[in-house]
Amino acid sequence: MIKIHTEKAPAAVGPYSQAVVSGGMVYTSGQIAIDPATNSVRAETIEDQTEQVMKNLGHILLTAGSSFEKAVKTTCYLADMNDFAAFNEIYGRYFTGLPARSCVAVKTLPKNVLVEVEVIAESSL
């Protein structure tokens, strides 16, 4: 098992890794819209937050020997299902390989963000 860490994505704020590679697969922790340069949530709209989440995931996947195209499953959490269409439009620009996906509304997310996404993908590590 390989623990993944990159300075280009937010550091884990608890006892977990940004991602773990095991058995040729990478499992990311859920990513929220934290800008790693400031370690804070700066985006306010669902569109801006989704873009930041995708940037964070992209850096983690790259460090883990993977990419959006190698994703096999995602789990997406939205604070408000009314944001689904806007989220889905941006999500679709990144996950062009059409992985399996679950998308659910939740009562609250860490730091009161609007979106969180986790990914399972193939890894070359």
N, CA, C and O atoms as a GROMACS GRO file, in nm:
protein
  500
    1MET      N    1   0.085  -0.117   0.000
    1MET     CA    2   0.000   0.000   0.000
    1MET      C    3   0.090   0.124   0.000
    1MET      O    4   0.186   0.133   0.076
    2ILE      N    5   0.056   0.219  -0.086
    2ILE     CA    6   0.133   0.343  -0.098
    2ILE      C    7   0.044   0.460  -0.057
    2ILE      O    8  -0.064   0.479  -0.112
    3LYS      N    9   0.091   0.539   0.039
    3LYS     CA   10   0.020   0.660   0.080
    3LYS      C   11   0.059   0.773  -0.016
    3LYS      O   12   0.177   0.790  -0.047
    4ILE      N   13  -0.038   0.848  -0.063
    4ILE     CA   14  -0.016   0.955  -0.160
    4ILE      C   15  -0.026   1.090  -0.091
    4ILE      O   16  -0.116   1.115  -0.011
    5HIS      N   17   0.070   1.177  -0.123
    5HIS     CA   18   0.067   1.315  -0.072
    5HIS      C   19   0.126   1.407  -0.178
    5HIS      O   20   0.231   1.378  -0.235
    6THR      N   21   0.059   1.518  -0.203
    6THR     CA   22   0.111   1.623  -0.288
    6THR      C   23   0.083   1.757  -0.223
    6THR      O   24  -0.022   1.778  -0.163
    7GLU      N   25   0.178   1.847  -0.235
    7GLU     CA   26   0.161   1.983  -0.184
    7GLU      C   27   0.064   2.064  -0.270
    7GLU      O   28   0.020   2.172  -0.230
    8LYS      N   29   0.030   2.013  -0.389
    8LYS     CA   30  -0.059   2.084  -0.481
    8LYS      C   31  -0.206   2.063  -0.449
    8LYS      O   32  -0.293   2.116  -0.518
    9ALA      N   33  -0.234   1.984  -0.346
    9ALA     CA   34  -0.371   1.963  -0.299
    9ALA      C   35  -0.371   1.987  -0.149
    9ALA      O   36  -0.266   1.981  -0.085
   10PRO      N   37  -0.487   2.013  -0.091
   10PRO     CA   38  -0.493   2.041   0.053
   10PRO      C   39  -0.439   1.923   0.136
   10PRO      O   40  -0.465   1.807   0.104
   11ALA      N   41  -0.366   1.955   0.238
   11ALA     CA   42  -0.316   1.852   0.330
   11ALA      C   43  -0.434   1.791   0.405
   11ALA      O   44  -0.535   1.857   0.429
   12ALA      N   45  -0.419   1.666   0.442
   12ALA     CA   46  -0.522   1.601   0.523
   12ALA      C   47  -0.535   1.675   0.656
   12ALA      O   48  -0.435   1.711   0.718
   13VAL      N   49  -0.657   1.697   0.699
   13VAL     CA   50  -0.680   1.770   0.824
   13VAL      C   51  -0.710   1.675   0.940
   13VAL      O   52  -0.756   1.718   1.046
   14GLY      N   53  -0.684   1.548   0.920
   14GLY     CA   54  -0.709   1.448   1.022
   14GLY      C   55  -0.623   1.326   0.997
   14GLY      O   56  -0.529   1.332   0.918
   15PRO      N   57  -0.653   1.218   1.064
   15PRO     CA   58  -0.573   1.096   1.051
   15PRO      C   59  -0.610   1.015   0.926
   15PRO      O   60  -0.663   0.904   0.936
   16TYR      N   61  -0.583   1.073   0.810
   16TYR     CA   62  -0.608   1.005   0.683
   16TYR      C   63  -0.511   1.057   0.579
   16TYR      O   64  -0.444   1.158   0.600
   17SER      N   65  -0.503   0.987   0.465
   17SER     CA   66  -0.417   1.026   0.354
   17SER      C   67  -0.500   1.093   0.245
   17SER      O   68  -0.621   1.074   0.237
   18GLN      N   69  -0.434   1.174   0.162
   18GLN     CA   70  -0.503   1.231   0.047
   18GLN      C   71  -0.556   1.120  -0.044
   18GLN      O   72  -0.663   1.131  -0.102
   19ALA      N   73  -0.477   1.014  -0.053
   19ALA     CA   74  -0.517   0.896  -0.132
   19ALA      C   75  -0.427   0.780  -0.092
   19ALA      O   76  -0.322   0.798  -0.030
   20VAL      N   77  -0.471   0.660  -0.130
   20VAL     CA   78  -0.394   0.539  -0.108
   20VAL      C   79  -0.398   0.458  -0.237
   20VAL      O   80  -0.504   0.444  -0.299
   21VAL      N   81  -0.282   0.404  -0.277
   21VAL     CA   82  -0.276   0.314  -0.391
   21VAL      C   83  -0.259   0.172  -0.338
   21VAL      O   84  -0.171   0.146  -0.256
   22SER      N   85  -0.344   0.083  -0.384
   22SER     CA   86  -0.338  -0.057  -0.343
   22SER      C   87  -0.393  -0.144  -0.455
   22SER      O   88  -0.498  -0.113  -0.511
   23GLY      N   89  -0.323  -0.251  -0.488
   23GLY     CA   90  -0.372  -0.343  -0.590
   23GLY      C   91  -0.396  -0.280  -0.725
   23GLY      O   92  -0.490  -0.318  -0.795
   24GLY      N   93  -0.314  -0.184  -0.764
   24GLY     CA   94  -0.329  -0.119  -0.893
   24GLY      C   95  -0.440  -0.017  -0.902
   24GLY      O   96  -0.473   0.031  -1.011
   25MET      N   97  -0.499   0.017  -0.788
   25MET     CA   98  -0.607   0.115  -0.784
   25MET      C   99  -0.572   0.227  -0.687
   25MET      O  100  -0.503   0.205  -0.587
   26VAL      N  101  -0.618   0.348  -0.718
   26VAL     CA  102  -0.603   0.460  -0.626
   26VAL      C  103  -0.740   0.495  -0.571
   26VAL      O  104  -0.840   0.500  -0.643
   27TYR      N  105  -0.743   0.517  -0.440
   27TYR     CA  106  -0.864   0.554  -0.368
   27TYR      C  107  -0.838   0.691  -0.307
   27TYR      O  108  -0.758   0.704  -0.215
   28THR      N  109  -0.906   0.794  -0.358
   28THR     CA  110  -0.884   0.928  -0.302
   28THR      C  111  -0.976   0.950  -0.182
   28THR      O  112  -1.085   0.893  -0.174
   29SER      N  113  -0.930   1.031  -0.092
   29SER     CA  114  -1.019   1.082   0.012
   29SER      C  115  -1.108   1.186  -0.054
   29SER      O  116  -1.074   1.241  -0.159
   30GLY      N  117  -1.221   1.213   0.006
   30GLY     CA  118  -1.310   1.315  -0.047
   30GLY      C  119  -1.239   1.449  -0.050
   30GLY      O  120  -1.173   1.488   0.047
   31GLN      N  121  -1.252   1.519  -0.160
   31GLN     CA  122  -1.191   1.650  -0.175
   31GLN      C  123  -1.297   1.759  -0.174
   31GLN      O  124  -1.401   1.747  -0.239
   32ILE      N  125  -1.268   1.864  -0.098
   32ILE     CA  126  -1.356   1.980  -0.095
   32ILE      C  127  -1.280   2.098  -0.154
   32ILE      O  128  -1.164   2.085  -0.193
   33ALA      N  129  -1.345   2.213  -0.162
   33ALA     CA  130  -1.291   2.329  -0.232
   33ALA      C  131  -1.192   2.409  -0.149
   33ALA      O  132  -1.204   2.531  -0.137
   34ILE      N  133  -1.094   2.341  -0.092
   34ILE     CA  134  -0.988   2.412  -0.020
   34ILE      C  135  -0.877   2.444  -0.119
   34ILE      O  136  -0.828   2.356  -0.189
   35ASP      N  137  -0.838   2.569  -0.125
   35ASP     CA  138  -0.725   2.612  -0.207
   35ASP      C  139  -0.598   2.581  -0.129
   35ASP      O  140  -0.578   2.637  -0.021
   36PRO      N  141  -0.511   2.492  -0.180
   36PRO     CA  142  -0.392   2.455  -0.104
   36PRO      C  143  -0.295   2.571  -0.081
   36PRO      O  144  -0.214   2.566   0.012
   37ALA      N  145  -0.301   2.674  -0.164
   37ALA     CA  146  -0.212   2.789  -0.148
   37ALA      C  147  -0.247   2.869  -0.023
   37ALA      O  148  -0.159   2.928   0.040
   38THR      N  149  -0.375   2.872   0.011
   38THR     CA  150  -0.419   2.952   0.126
   38THR      C  151  -0.473   2.866   0.240
   38THR      O  152  -0.496   2.914   0.351
   39ASN      N  153  -0.493   2.737   0.210
   39ASN     CA  154  -0.552   2.642   0.306
   39ASN      C  155  -0.689   2.689   0.354
   39ASN      O  156  -0.727   2.670   0.470
   40SER      N  157  -0.763   2.751   0.262
   40SER     CA  158  -0.897   2.798   0.299
   40SER      C  159  -0.992   2.783   0.180
   40SER      O  160  -0.950   2.766   0.066
   41VAL      N  161  -1.120   2.789   0.211
   41VAL     CA  162  -1.223   2.785   0.108
   41VAL      C  163  -1.244   2.928   0.062
   41VAL      O  164  -1.288   3.013   0.139
   42ARG      N  165  -1.211   2.955  -0.064
   42ARG     CA  166  -1.223   3.090  -0.116
   42ARG      C  167  -1.338   3.103  -0.214
   42ARG      O  168  -1.393   3.212  -0.233
   43ALA      N  169  -1.375   2.993  -0.276
   43ALA     CA  170  -1.482   2.995  -0.376
   43ALA      C  171  -1.618   2.994  -0.306
   43ALA      O  172  -1.637   2.927  -0.205
   44GLU      N  173  -1.711   3.069  -0.362
   44GLU     CA  174  -1.843   3.078  -0.300
   44GLU      C  175  -1.952   3.010  -0.380
   44GLU      O  176  -2.050   2.964  -0.321
   45THR      N  177  -1.937   3.000  -0.511
   45THR     CA  178  -2.042   2.941  -0.593
   45THR      C  179  -2.016   2.792  -0.613
   45THR      O  180  -1.903   2.745  -0.597
   46ILE      N  181  -2.120   2.718  -0.649
   46ILE     CA  182  -2.103   2.575  -0.677
   46ILE      C  183  -2.006   2.555  -0.794
   46ILE      O  184  -1.928   2.460  -0.794
   47GLU      N  185  -2.011   2.643  -0.892
   47GLU     CA  186  -1.921   2.632  -1.007
   47GLU      C  187  -1.776   2.648  -0.965
   47GLU      O  188  -1.691   2.567  -1.002
   48ASP      N  189  -1.747   2.753  -0.888
   48ASP     CA  190  -1.610   2.777  -0.844
   48ASP      C  191  -1.561   2.666  -0.751
   48ASP      O  192  -1.446   2.623  -0.759
   49GLN      N  193  -1.648   2.621  -0.662
   49GLN     CA  194  -1.608   2.515  -0.571
   49GLN      C  195  -1.583   2.384  -0.645
   49GLN      O  196  -1.488   2.312  -0.614
   50THR      N  197  -1.667   2.354  -0.743
   50THR     CA  198  -1.647   2.231  -0.820
   50THR      C  199  -1.516   2.237  -0.896
   50THR      O  200  -1.443   2.138  -0.901
   51GLU      N  201  -1.484   2.351  -0.955
   51GLU     CA  202  -1.355   2.365  -1.026
   51GLU      C  203  -1.238   2.341  -0.931
   51GLU      O  204  -1.142   2.273  -0.968
   52GLN      N  205  -1.244   2.395  -0.809
   52GLN     CA  206  -1.135   2.376  -0.713
   52GLN      C  207  -1.124   2.230  -0.672
   52GLN      O  208  -1.014   2.176  -0.661
   53VAL      N  209  -1.237   2.165  -0.650
   53VAL     CA  210  -1.236   2.022  -0.617
   53VAL      C  211  -1.169   1.943  -0.729
   53VAL      O  212  -1.088   1.855  -0.701
   54MET      N  213  -1.202   1.973  -0.854
   54MET     CA  214  -1.143   1.901  -0.967
   54MET      C  215  -0.993   1.926  -0.978
   54MET      O  216  -0.917   1.835  -1.010
   55LYS      N  217  -0.950   2.049  -0.952
   55LYS     CA  218  -0.806   2.078  -0.950
   55LYS      C  219  -0.736   1.993  -0.844
   55LYS      O  220  -0.633   1.932  -0.870
   56ASN      N  221  -0.794   1.989  -0.725
   56ASN     CA  222  -0.735   1.911  -0.616
   56ASN      C  223  -0.728   1.763  -0.654
   56ASN      O  224  -0.624   1.699  -0.636
   57LEU      N  225  -0.838   1.709  -0.706
   57LEU     CA  226  -0.840   1.569  -0.746
   57LEU      C  227  -0.739   1.541  -0.857
   57LEU      O  228  -0.672   1.438  -0.855
   58GLY      N  229  -0.728   1.631  -0.953
   58GLY     CA  230  -0.635   1.614  -1.064
   58GLY      C  231  -0.492   1.600  -1.015
   58GLY      O  232  -0.419   1.514  -1.063
   59HIS      N  233  -0.452   1.684  -0.920
   59HIS     CA  234  -0.315   1.677  -0.866
   59HIS      C  235  -0.293   1.546  -0.790
   59HIS      O  236  -0.187   1.484  -0.802
   60ILE      N  237  -0.391   1.506  -0.713
   60ILE     CA  238  -0.379   1.381  -0.637
   60ILE      C  239  -0.372   1.262  -0.731
   60ILE      O  240  -0.286   1.174  -0.714
   61LEU      N  241  -0.460   1.257  -0.830
   61LEU     CA  242  -0.459   1.147  -0.926
   61LEU      C  243  -0.326   1.139  -1.000
   61LEU      O  244  -0.271   1.030  -1.017
   62LEU      N  245  -0.273   1.252  -1.043
   62LEU     CA  246  -0.145   1.255  -1.113
   62LEU      C  247  -0.034   1.200  -1.024
   62LEU      O  248   0.047   1.118  -1.069
   63THR      N  249  -0.029   1.244  -0.900
   63THR     CA  250   0.072   1.196  -0.806
   63THR      C  251   0.059   1.046  -0.782
   63THR      O  252   0.158   0.978  -0.755
   64ALA      N  253  -0.062   0.996  -0.793
   64ALA     CA  254  -0.089   0.854  -0.770
   64ALA      C  255  -0.076   0.770  -0.898
   64ALA      O  256  -0.117   0.654  -0.899
   65GLY      N  257  -0.021   0.827  -1.005
   65GLY     CA  258  -0.005   0.753  -1.129
   65GLY      C  259  -0.135   0.728  -1.201
   65GLY      O  260  -0.155   0.623  -1.261
   66SER      N  261  -0.225   0.826  -1.194
   66SER     CA  262  -0.357   0.808  -1.252
   66SER      C  263  -0.403   0.938  -1.318
   66SER      O  264  -0.326   1.032  -1.334
   67SER      N  265  -0.529   0.940  -1.356
   67SER     CA  266  -0.588   1.058  -1.419
   67SER      C  267  -0.740   1.046  -1.415
   67SER      O  268  -0.793   0.942  -1.376
   68PHE      N  269  -0.808   1.152  -1.455
   68PHE     CA  270  -0.954   1.148  -1.461
   68PHE      C  271  -1.002   1.039  -1.557
   68PHE      O  272  -1.104   0.974  -1.533
   69GLU      N  273  -0.927   1.018  -1.666
   69GLU     CA  274  -0.966   0.919  -1.767
   69GLU      C  275  -0.960   0.777  -1.713
   69GLU      O  276  -1.026   0.688  -1.768
   70LYS      N  277  -0.884   0.753  -1.606
   70LYS     CA  278  -0.870   0.619  -1.550
   70LYS      C  279  -0.968   0.594  -1.435
   70LYS      O  280  -0.963   0.489  -1.371
   71ALA      N  281  -1.055   0.690  -1.408
   71ALA     CA  282  -1.152   0.676  -1.300
   71ALA      C  283  -1.253   0.566  -1.333
   71ALA      O  284  -1.302   0.557  -1.445
   72VAL      N  285  -1.282   0.482  -1.233
   72VAL     CA  286  -1.382   0.377  -1.251
   72VAL      C  287  -1.508   0.404  -1.168
   72VAL      O  288  -1.615   0.353  -1.201
   73LYS      N  289  -1.494   0.483  -1.061
   73LYS     CA  290  -1.610   0.511  -0.973
   73LYS      C  291  -1.587   0.643  -0.901
   73LYS      O  292  -1.477   0.669  -0.853
   74THR      N  293  -1.690   0.724  -0.893
   74THR     CA  294  -1.685   0.846  -0.812
   74THR      C  295  -1.804   0.847  -0.717
   74THR      O  296  -1.908   0.788  -0.744
   75THR      N  297  -1.784   0.914  -0.606
   75THR     CA  298  -1.894   0.941  -0.514
   75THR      C  299  -1.895   1.091  -0.493
   75THR      O  300  -1.794   1.151  -0.456
   76CYS      N  301  -2.010   1.152  -0.517
   76CYS     CA  302  -2.023   1.297  -0.511
   76CYS      C  303  -2.128   1.335  -0.406
   76CYS      O  304  -2.234   1.273  -0.398
   77TYR      N  305  -2.095   1.435  -0.328
   77TYR     CA  306  -2.184   1.482  -0.222
   77TYR      C  307  -2.214   1.629  -0.248
   77TYR      O  308  -2.123   1.709  -0.267
   78LEU      N  309  -2.342   1.663  -0.250
   78LEU     CA  310  -2.384   1.801  -0.269
   78LEU      C  311  -2.462   1.847  -0.146
   78LEU      O  312  -2.543   1.772  -0.092
   79ALA      N  313  -2.438   1.969  -0.104
   79ALA     CA  314  -2.512   2.025   0.008
   79ALA      C  315  -2.654   2.061  -0.034
   79ALA      O  316  -2.744   2.070   0.050
   80ASP      N  317  -2.674   2.082  -0.164
   80ASP     CA  318  -2.806   2.121  -0.215
   80ASP      C  319  -2.825   2.058  -0.353
   80ASP      O  320  -2.751   2.092  -0.446
   81MET      N  321  -2.920   1.969  -0.367
   81MET     CA  322  -2.942   1.902  -0.494
   81MET      C  323  -2.987   1.998  -0.603
   81MET      O  324  -2.984   1.963  -0.721
   82ASN      N  325  -3.028   2.119  -0.567
   82ASN     CA  326  -3.058   2.221  -0.667
   82ASN      C  327  -2.934   2.264  -0.744
   82ASN      O  328  -2.945   2.324  -0.850
   83ASP      N  329  -2.814   2.232  -0.691
   83ASP     CA  330  -2.687   2.262  -0.758
   83ASP      C  331  -2.645   2.153  -0.856
   83ASP      O  332  -2.541   2.164  -0.920
   84PHE      N  333  -2.726   2.048  -0.869
   84PHE     CA  334  -2.686   1.932  -0.948
   84PHE      C  335  -2.651   1.966  -1.092
   84PHE      O  336  -2.547   1.923  -1.142
   85ALA      N  337  -2.734   2.043  -1.160
   85ALA     CA  338  -2.708   2.074  -1.302
   85ALA      C  339  -2.577   2.149  -1.320
   85ALA      O  340  -2.500   2.116  -1.410
   86ALA      N  341  -2.552   2.249  -1.238
   86ALA     CA  342  -2.427   2.327  -1.249
   86ALA      C  343  -2.306   2.239  -1.216
   86ALA      O  344  -2.204   2.244  -1.285
   87PHE      N  345  -2.319   2.158  -1.110
   87PHE     CA  346  -2.212   2.065  -1.075
   87PHE      C  347  -2.187   1.966  -1.188
   87PHE      O  348  -2.073   1.943  -1.227
   88ASN      N  349  -2.292   1.909  -1.240
   88ASN     CA  350  -2.283   1.805  -1.343
   88ASN      C  351  -2.215   1.856  -1.469
   88ASN      O  352  -2.139   1.782  -1.533
   89GLU      N  353  -2.240   1.980  -1.506
   89GLU     CA  354  -2.178   2.038  -1.625
   89GLU      C  355  -2.026   2.042  -1.611
   89GLU      O  356  -1.954   2.005  -1.703
   90ILE      N  357  -1.978   2.086  -1.496
   90ILE     CA  358  -1.833   2.093  -1.474
   90ILE      C  359  -1.775   1.954  -1.456
   90ILE      O  360  -1.670   1.923  -1.512
   91TYR      N  361  -1.842   1.869  -1.379
   91TYR     CA  362  -1.798   1.731  -1.359
   91TYR      C  363  -1.776   1.662  -1.494
   91TYR      O  364  -1.677   1.592  -1.512
   92GLY      N  365  -1.868   1.681  -1.586
   92GLY     CA  366  -1.860   1.617  -1.716
   92GLY      C  367  -1.742   1.659  -1.800
   92GLY      O  368  -1.699   1.583  -1.887
   93ARG      N  369  -1.690   1.777  -1.778
   93ARG     CA  370  -1.571   1.823  -1.850
   93ARG      C  371  -1.446   1.748  -1.805
   93ARG      O  372  -1.350   1.734  -1.882
   94TYR      N  373  -1.445   1.700  -1.683
   94TYR     CA  374  -1.329   1.630  -1.628
   94TYR      C  375  -1.340   1.478  -1.644
   94TYR      O  376  -1.244   1.413  -1.686
   95PHE      N  377  -1.453   1.422  -1.611
   95PHE     CA  378  -1.472   1.276  -1.615
   95PHE      C  379  -1.530   1.234  -1.749
   95PHE      O  380  -1.644   1.187  -1.757
   96THR      N  381  -1.449   1.250  -1.853
   96THR     CA  382  -1.494   1.221  -1.989
   96THR      C  383  -1.504   1.070  -2.016
   96THR      O  384  -1.569   1.030  -2.113
   97GLY      N  385  -1.442   0.988  -1.933
   97GLY     CA  386  -1.448   0.843  -1.950
   97GLY      C  387  -1.576   0.782  -1.894
   97GLY      O  388  -1.596   0.661  -1.904
   98LEU      N  389  -1.663   0.864  -1.836
   98LEU     CA  390  -1.793   0.822  -1.784
   98LEU      C  391  -1.783   0.708  -1.682
   98LEU      O  392  -1.838   0.600  -1.705
   99PRO      N  393  -1.713   0.732  -1.570
   99PRO     CA  394  -1.706   0.628  -1.467
   99PRO      C  395  -1.842   0.607  -1.401
   99PRO      O  396  -1.932   0.691  -1.414
  100ALA      N  397  -1.856   0.496  -1.330
  100ALA     CA  398  -1.975   0.477  -1.247
  100ALA      C  399  -1.978   0.589  -1.144
  100ALA      O  400  -1.873   0.641  -1.106
  101ARG      N  401  -2.098   0.628  -1.098
  101ARG     CA  402  -2.106   0.741  -1.006
  101ARG      C  403  -2.227   0.730  -0.916
  101ARG      O  404  -2.333   0.684  -0.956
  102SER      N  405  -2.207   0.775  -0.793
  102SER     CA  406  -2.318   0.800  -0.701
  102SER      C  407  -2.314   0.948  -0.671
  102SER      O  408  -2.206   1.006  -0.657
  103CYS      N  409  -2.430   1.011  -0.660
  103CYS     CA  410  -2.437   1.153  -0.625
  103CYS      C  411  -2.553   1.170  -0.529
  103CYS      O  412  -2.668   1.142  -0.563
  104VAL      N  413  -2.522   1.216  -0.409
  104VAL     CA  414  -2.624   1.229  -0.307
  104VAL      C  415  -2.620   1.368  -0.243
  104VAL      O  416  -2.516   1.434  -0.242
  105ALA      N  417  -2.733   1.410  -0.191
  105ALA     CA  418  -2.741   1.533  -0.114
  105ALA      C  419  -2.718   1.498   0.033
  105ALA      O  420  -2.766   1.396   0.082
  106VAL      N  421  -2.644   1.582   0.100
  106VAL     CA  422  -2.615   1.563   0.242
  106VAL      C  423  -2.653   1.690   0.318
  106VAL      O  424  -2.664   1.798   0.260
  107LYS      N  425  -2.672   1.675   0.447
  107LYS     CA  426  -2.713   1.790   0.527
  107LYS      C  427  -2.605   1.898   0.533
  107LYS      O  428  -2.633   2.015   0.507
  108THR      N  429  -2.483   1.860   0.566
  108THR     CA  430  -2.371   1.954   0.568
  108THR      C  431  -2.243   1.881   0.530
  108THR      O  432  -2.232   1.759   0.543
  109LEU      N  433  -2.146   1.960   0.483
  109LEU     CA  434  -2.014   1.909   0.447
  109LEU      C  435  -1.910   1.985   0.528
  109LEU      O  436  -1.940   2.093   0.579
  110PRO      N  437  -1.789   1.931   0.540
  110PRO     CA  438  -1.685   2.001   0.615
  110PRO      C  439  -1.667   2.146   0.567
  110PRO      O  440  -1.673   2.173   0.447
  111LYS      N  441  -1.646   2.234   0.660
  111LYS     CA  442  -1.625   2.377   0.633
  111LYS      C  443  -1.743   2.440   0.558
  111LYS      O  444  -1.728   2.544   0.494
  112ASN      N  445  -1.859   2.376   0.568
  112ASN     CA  446  -1.982   2.424   0.504
  112ASN      C  447  -1.968   2.445   0.353
  112ASN      O  448  -2.032   2.534   0.296
  113VAL      N  449  -1.885   2.362   0.288
  113VAL     CA  450  -1.872   2.372   0.143
  113VAL      C  451  -1.997   2.316   0.076
  113VAL      O  452  -2.084   2.258   0.141
  114LEU      N  453  -2.005   2.335  -0.053
  114LEU     CA  454  -2.121   2.294  -0.130
  114LEU      C  455  -2.106   2.158  -0.196
  114LEU      O  456  -2.205   2.097  -0.235
  115VAL      N  457  -1.980   2.109  -0.210
  115VAL     CA  458  -1.955   1.986  -0.285
  115VAL      C  459  -1.832   1.914  -0.231
  115VAL      O  460  -1.735   1.977  -0.186
  116GLU      N  461  -1.836   1.781  -0.236
  116GLU     CA  462  -1.722   1.696  -0.205
  116GLU      C  463  -1.725   1.579  -0.303
  116GLU      O  464  -1.832   1.526  -0.334
  117VAL      N  465  -1.607   1.539  -0.353
  117VAL     CA  466  -1.598   1.428  -0.448
  117VAL      C  467  -1.482   1.339  -0.411
  117VAL      O  468  -1.374   1.386  -0.376
  118GLU      N  469  -1.506   1.207  -0.418
  118GLU     CA  470  -1.399   1.108  -0.401
  118GLU      C  471  -1.395   1.020  -0.525
  118GLU      O  472  -1.496   1.004  -0.594
  119VAL      N  473  -1.278   0.961  -0.553
  119VAL     CA  474  -1.257   0.888  -0.678
  119VAL      C  475  -1.187   0.756  -0.651
  119VAL      O  476  -1.100   0.747  -0.564
  120ILE      N  477  -1.225   0.655  -0.724
  120ILE     CA  478  -1.150   0.530  -0.733
  120ILE      C  479  -1.107   0.518  -0.878
  120ILE      O  480  -1.190   0.527  -0.969
  121ALA      N  481  -0.977   0.498  -0.902
  121ALA     CA  482  -0.925   0.495  -1.038
  121ALA      C  483  -0.812   0.394  -1.050
  121ALA      O  484  -0.752   0.354  -0.951
  122GLU      N  485  -0.783   0.353  -1.173
  122GLU     CA  486  -0.668   0.268  -1.199
  122GLU      C  487  -0.541   0.350  -1.179
  122GLU      O  488  -0.538   0.470  -1.206
  123SER      N  489  -0.435   0.284  -1.131
  123SER     CA  490  -0.308   0.351  -1.105
  123SER      C  491  -0.194   0.272  -1.170
  123SER      O  492  -0.198   0.149  -1.177
  124SER      N  493  -0.093   0.345  -1.217
  124SER     CA  494   0.025   0.279  -1.273
  124SER      C  495   0.135   0.258  -1.169
  124SER      O  496   0.241   0.206  -1.203
  125LEU      N  497   0.110   0.297  -1.044
  125LEU     CA  498   0.212   0.277  -0.939
  125LEU      C  499   0.210   0.135  -0.888
  125LEU      O  500   0.288   0.100  -0.800
   0.00000   0.00000   0.00000
